[in-house]
Amino acid sequence: MEALLTGESWNFSLPISCFGGSKETYDQVILLFLDGFGWKLFERHLEHPFLRRFMEKGVVSKITSQFPSTTSAQVTTIHTGQEVGQTG
């Protein structure tokens, strides 16, 4: 998030394609964290206006969850940038 806003610290754990494919900076960045909403559900509901807008005006990326796939592990990782084994 910091890199997308400031242009500093381009050390992503996700591929650059998840961020539009370039190292641009933005005035606003929205991180939408949908816990328990798998790719199969996303594909099933692609025509919903909410998801269609993301497809047309944003970047949607298929990523794999880390193990263990639990809310506590995912939320801690997304806030700290550390892997599950590092946070305990």
KAKA-V67232 format. One record per helix or strand. SS is the DSSP state (A for helix, B for strand). FROM is the first residue (numbers start at 1). TO is the last residue. If there is no record, write none. Layout:
# KAKA-V67232
((SS;FROM;TO) (SS;FROM;TO))
This chain:
# KAKA-V67232
((A;2;6) (A;16;19) (A;39;44) (A;49;57) (A;71;80) (A;84;87))
